[in-house]
Amino acid sequence: MRRYRIVYVDAFTTEPFKGNPCAVLPSAQDLNPEEMQMIARETNLSETSFVLPSSEADFRVRYFAPWGEIPFAGHPTIATAFLLASEGKIALHENRARVTFQFEIGVLPLEIFKDERGIKVVMTQQAPQFGTIVPWERVRSCFNLFEEEFLESLPPQVVSTGVPFLIVPLKSLEALRRTEMERGALKNLLEELGISGSFLFTLETIDLRNDTHARLFNPYGIGEDPFTGSASGALAAYVYSYLNPKKILRMEQGHFLGRPGVGEAELVFEGENIRAVKLSGYAVATLEGEIKLPG
């Protein structure tokens, strides 16, 4: 049997069993993509991270959901960098480090800091791209909400900082709480748009220190994600452009799943244009063991 070390890490939290869990295999260089997919189905988490050598960056990472490979994702990046730093594979000098990860979408930098709360990872996402605006009538058919619960003065729109999401603004936290996905209708809409998820949000929050509360709906498998780092970068750009010109946003998610998480998004500008989005979060390891493969 071939044995590979596997660690479960909760991202966007400092407390175990909160935030978004990710399985990380820190030494996956001998695995082929078919085996990675098989392991991701076995963990049955929204993403499993595989760490590989890279000739272009400090590390190469590949992320797999149970249904297929994902070119980039936020919470596996936080989880993976946290684990590598906590185990000394990323050396911290004066409690900080800067490294690069090679993703399927390209090479991106990460910053890592150690403070009294633990290890914080800051990932840099790409400049936002604002895509298709979707009529409210199409969006209403995808969720069990009343017409007055949508923030109709703003458009549902596809936004990407590496991975595209349909961003949908709602008026209240209560509207977001009672949102129910109509899986078939949402799947049809997302397939037309060529994307995999819809990110609904409101400016009402449970923790008044935060700026947004969001929920991610994916009709293809996981249903709902506790904290979605890649979508949070897109949301920060949307909020800045349409609602609140703040360059730093505290974002909460996952409370309605019993896994509350918090991240912070900072918009980086070049002149008046957003050049990148820096998304940061803490993480904590919760489970460690071996996964066995034949051969």
C-alpha positions as CSV (number, residue, x, y, z in Angstrom):
1,M,0.0,0.0,0.0
2,R,1.1,3.6,-0.7
3,R,0.6,5.9,2.3
4,Y,0.1,9.7,2.1
5,R,-0.2,12.0,5.0
6,I,-3.4,14.0,5.1
7,V,-4.4,16.9,7.4
8,Y,-7.8,18.5,7.8
9,V,-7.6,22.3,8.2
10,D,-10.4,24.7,9.0
11,A,-9.9,28.0,7.1
12,F,-11.1,31.5,7.9
13,T,-11.3,30.8,11.6
14,T,-9.1,30.4,14.7
15,E,-11.4,27.9,16.3
16,P,-11.7,24.2,15.3
17,F,-14.9,23.1,13.6
18,K,-15.7,26.5,12.3
19,G,-14.9,28.2,9.0
20,N,-14.4,26.0,5.9
21,P,-12.7,22.6,6.1
22,C,-10.1,21.5,3.6
23,A,-8.1,18.3,3.4
24,V,-4.4,18.9,2.6
25,L,-1.9,16.4,1.3
26,P,1.4,18.2,1.8
27,S,3.5,15.7,-0.2
28,A,1.5,14.6,-3.2
29,Q,4.2,14.5,-5.9
30,D,3.7,10.8,-6.6
31,L,-0.1,11.1,-7.2
32,N,-1.6,11.3,-10.7
33,P,-4.7,13.4,-11.4
34,E,-7.0,10.3,-11.4
35,E,-5.8,9.4,-7.9
36,M,-6.2,13.0,-6.7
37,Q,-9.8,12.9,-7.9
38,M,-10.3,9.6,-6.1
39,I,-9.0,11.0,-2.9
40,A,-11.2,14.1,-3.2
41,R,-14.2,11.9,-3.6
42,E,-13.2,10.0,-0.5
43,T,-12.7,13.1,1.7
44,N,-16.0,14.4,0.3
45,L,-15.1,18.0,1.3
46,S,-15.8,20.9,-1.0
47,E,-12.0,20.9,-1.9
48,T,-9.0,18.8,-1.3
49,S,-5.5,20.3,-1.8
50,F,-2.5,18.6,-3.2
51,V,1.0,20.1,-2.8
52,L,3.5,19.5,-5.5
53,P,7.0,20.7,-6.6
54,S,7.1,23.7,-9.0
55,S,9.7,25.0,-11.4
56,E,7.7,28.3,-11.6
57,A,6.9,29.0,-8.0
58,D,7.7,28.0,-4.4
59,F,4.9,25.4,-4.5
60,R,2.4,24.0,-7.0
61,V,-1.0,23.3,-5.7
62,R,-3.9,21.4,-7.3
63,Y,-7.4,21.6,-5.9
64,F,-10.1,18.9,-6.5
65,A,-13.7,18.9,-5.5
66,P,-15.5,15.5,-5.4
67,W,-16.8,16.2,-8.9
68,G,-13.6,17.5,-10.6
69,E,-10.6,19.8,-10.5
70,I,-10.9,23.5,-9.6
71,P,-8.4,26.0,-11.2
72,F,-8.3,28.2,-8.1
73,A,-10.0,28.5,-4.7
74,G,-9.7,30.7,-1.7
75,H,-10.1,28.5,1.4
76,P,-7.7,25.7,0.2
77,T,-5.1,28.4,-0.4
78,I,-5.5,29.7,3.2
79,A,-5.5,26.1,4.6
80,T,-2.5,24.9,2.5
81,A,-0.2,27.9,3.3
82,F,-1.2,27.7,7.0
83,L,-0.2,24.1,7.2
84,L,3.1,24.6,5.3
85,A,4.0,27.5,7.5
86,S,3.0,25.8,10.8
87,E,5.2,22.8,9.9
88,G,8.2,24.9,8.9
89,K,8.0,24.1,5.1
90,I,7.6,27.8,4.7
91,A,10.2,29.5,6.9
92,L,9.0,32.6,8.8
93,H,11.5,35.3,9.4
94,E,10.5,37.8,12.1
95,N,7.1,36.1,12.0
96,R,6.4,36.7,8.3
97,A,7.1,35.2,4.9
98,R,6.3,35.8,1.3
99,V,5.9,32.9,-1.1
100,T,4.4,32.1,-4.5
101,F,1.9,29.3,-5.4
102,Q,1.5,28.0,-8.9
103,F,-2.3,27.4,-9.5
104,E,-3.9,26.2,-12.7
105,I,-4.7,29.9,-13.4
106,G,-1.1,31.0,-13.0
107,V,1.4,32.0,-10.3
108,L,0.1,34.3,-7.4
109,P,1.9,35.6,-4.3
110,L,1.0,34.9,-0.7
111,E,2.0,36.7,2.5
112,I,2.1,34.9,5.8
113,F,2.1,36.5,9.3
114,K,2.3,35.0,12.7
115,D,0.7,37.0,15.6
116,E,-1.1,36.4,18.9
117,R,-4.1,34.9,17.1
118,G,-2.1,32.4,15.1
119,I,-1.0,32.2,11.5
120,K,-2.7,34.5,9.0
121,V,-2.4,34.0,5.2
122,V,-2.9,36.8,2.7
123,M,-3.6,35.7,-0.8
124,T,-3.5,38.1,-3.8
125,Q,-6.3,37.6,-6.3
126,Q,-6.5,39.0,-9.8
127,A,-8.0,42.3,-10.9
128,P,-11.8,42.0,-11.0
129,Q,-13.5,41.4,-14.3
130,F,-17.2,42.4,-14.4
131,G,-19.2,40.2,-16.8
132,T,-22.7,39.4,-17.7
133,I,-25.6,41.3,-15.9
134,V,-28.5,38.9,-15.3
135,P,-32.1,40.1,-15.3
136,W,-33.8,39.9,-11.9
137,E,-36.6,37.8,-13.3
138,R,-34.0,35.0,-14.1
139,V,-32.5,35.2,-10.6
140,R,-35.9,35.1,-8.8
141,S,-36.7,31.8,-10.4
142,C,-33.6,30.3,-8.8
143,F,-34.3,31.1,-5.1
144,N,-37.4,30.9,-2.9
145,L,-37.5,34.6,-2.1
146,F,-40.1,37.4,-2.3
147,E,-39.7,40.1,-4.9
148,E,-39.3,42.8,-2.2
149,E,-36.3,40.9,-0.6
150,F,-34.0,41.6,-3.6
151,L,-32.0,44.8,-3.8
152,E,-33.4,45.6,-7.2
153,S,-31.6,48.9,-7.6
154,L,-28.4,46.9,-8.2
155,P,-27.8,44.3,-10.9
156,P,-27.0,40.6,-10.3
157,Q,-23.7,40.3,-12.2
158,V,-21.0,37.8,-12.9
159,V,-17.7,39.0,-11.3
160,S,-14.4,37.2,-11.2
161,T,-11.0,37.7,-9.4
162,G,-9.8,34.4,-10.8
163,V,-13.0,32.3,-10.7
164,P,-16.4,33.8,-11.8
165,F,-19.4,33.9,-9.6
166,L,-22.9,35.4,-10.0
167,I,-23.1,38.1,-7.3
168,V,-26.6,38.8,-6.1
169,P,-27.5,41.6,-3.6
170,L,-30.3,41.2,-1.0
171,K,-31.8,43.7,1.3
172,S,-31.6,42.0,4.6
173,L,-30.0,39.3,6.7
174,E,-33.4,37.7,7.2
175,A,-33.8,37.4,3.4
176,L,-30.4,35.7,3.2
177,R,-31.3,33.4,6.0
178,R,-34.4,32.1,4.4
179,T,-32.9,31.7,0.9
180,E,-33.5,28.3,-0.6
181,M,-31.9,27.1,-3.8
182,E,-34.1,25.9,-6.6
183,R,-31.4,23.5,-7.9
184,G,-32.7,22.8,-11.4
185,A,-33.3,26.5,-12.2
186,L,-30.0,27.7,-10.8
187,K,-28.1,24.9,-12.6
188,N,-29.7,26.0,-15.9
189,L,-28.8,29.6,-15.4
190,L,-25.2,29.0,-14.3
191,E,-24.7,26.6,-17.3
192,E,-25.8,29.4,-19.6
193,L,-23.3,31.8,-17.9
194,G,-20.5,29.2,-17.9
195,I,-20.0,29.4,-14.1
196,S,-20.5,27.1,-11.1
197,G,-21.8,29.2,-8.2
198,S,-24.0,32.1,-7.1
199,F,-22.9,34.3,-4.2
200,L,-25.8,36.1,-2.4
201,F,-25.0,38.8,0.1
202,T,-26.3,41.6,2.3
203,L,-24.8,44.5,4.1
204,E,-26.6,43.4,7.3
205,T,-24.3,41.3,9.5
206,I,-24.4,39.2,12.6
207,D,-21.2,40.7,14.0
208,L,-21.5,44.4,13.7
209,R,-17.8,44.8,13.1
210,N,-18.2,43.1,9.8
211,D,-19.3,44.7,6.5
212,T,-21.0,41.8,4.5
213,H,-22.7,38.5,5.1
214,A,-22.9,36.1,2.2
215,R,-24.0,32.6,1.2
216,L,-22.6,30.5,-1.7
217,F,-24.9,28.2,-3.6
218,N,-23.6,25.6,-6.0
219,P,-26.2,23.3,-7.6
220,Y,-23.6,20.7,-8.8
221,G,-22.6,19.0,-5.6
222,I,-21.8,20.7,-2.3
223,G,-25.0,22.8,-2.3
224,E,-23.6,25.5,0.1
225,D,-20.1,26.4,1.1
226,P,-19.2,27.6,4.7
227,F,-16.7,30.3,3.5
228,T,-15.8,31.0,-0.1
229,G,-12.5,32.8,-0.5
230,S,-12.5,33.1,-4.3
231,A,-16.0,34.5,-4.3
232,S,-15.2,36.9,-1.4
233,G,-12.7,38.7,-3.6
234,A,-15.2,39.2,-6.3
235,L,-17.8,40.4,-3.8
236,A,-15.4,43.0,-2.4
237,A,-14.9,44.4,-5.9
238,Y,-18.7,44.5,-6.4
239,V,-19.4,46.2,-3.1
240,Y,-16.8,48.8,-3.8
241,S,-18.1,49.5,-7.3
242,Y,-21.8,49.7,-6.5
243,L,-22.4,50.2,-2.8
244,N,-19.6,51.3,-0.5
245,P,-16.2,52.7,-1.6
246,K,-14.3,51.0,1.3
247,K,-10.9,49.6,0.4
248,I,-10.9,47.1,3.3
249,L,-14.0,44.9,4.0
250,R,-14.5,42.4,6.8
251,M,-16.7,39.6,5.5
252,E,-18.6,36.9,7.4
253,Q,-20.1,33.6,6.1
254,G,-21.1,30.2,7.2
255,H,-23.2,31.1,10.3
256,F,-26.4,29.5,8.9
257,L,-24.4,26.2,8.5
258,G,-23.1,26.3,12.0
259,R,-19.6,27.0,10.7
260,P,-19.1,30.8,11.1
261,G,-16.0,32.2,9.3
262,V,-14.5,35.6,8.8
263,G,-12.1,37.0,6.2
264,E,-10.8,40.4,5.3
265,A,-10.5,41.8,1.8
266,E,-8.3,44.7,0.8
267,L,-8.6,46.3,-2.6
268,V,-5.3,47.3,-4.2
269,F,-5.4,50.2,-6.7
270,E,-3.5,51.4,-9.7
271,G,-4.8,54.9,-10.2
272,E,-8.5,54.6,-10.0
273,N,-8.7,51.0,-11.1
274,I,-8.6,47.9,-8.9
275,R,-5.4,46.1,-9.7
276,A,-5.8,43.2,-7.3
277,V,-7.7,42.0,-4.2
278,K,-5.9,40.8,-1.1
279,L,-7.9,38.3,0.9
280,S,-6.7,37.2,4.3
281,G,-7.8,34.7,6.9
282,Y,-6.5,32.5,9.7
283,A,-6.7,28.7,9.9
284,V,-6.4,25.8,12.4
285,A,-5.6,22.1,12.0
286,T,-8.2,19.6,13.3
287,L,-7.4,16.1,12.1
288,E,-4.3,14.2,10.9
289,G,-3.7,10.7,9.5
290,E,-2.8,8.7,6.5
291,I,-4.7,7.8,3.4
292,K,-3.8,4.5,1.7
293,L,-3.7,3.8,-2.0
294,P,-3.0,0.4,-3.7
295,G,0.2,-0.2,-5.5
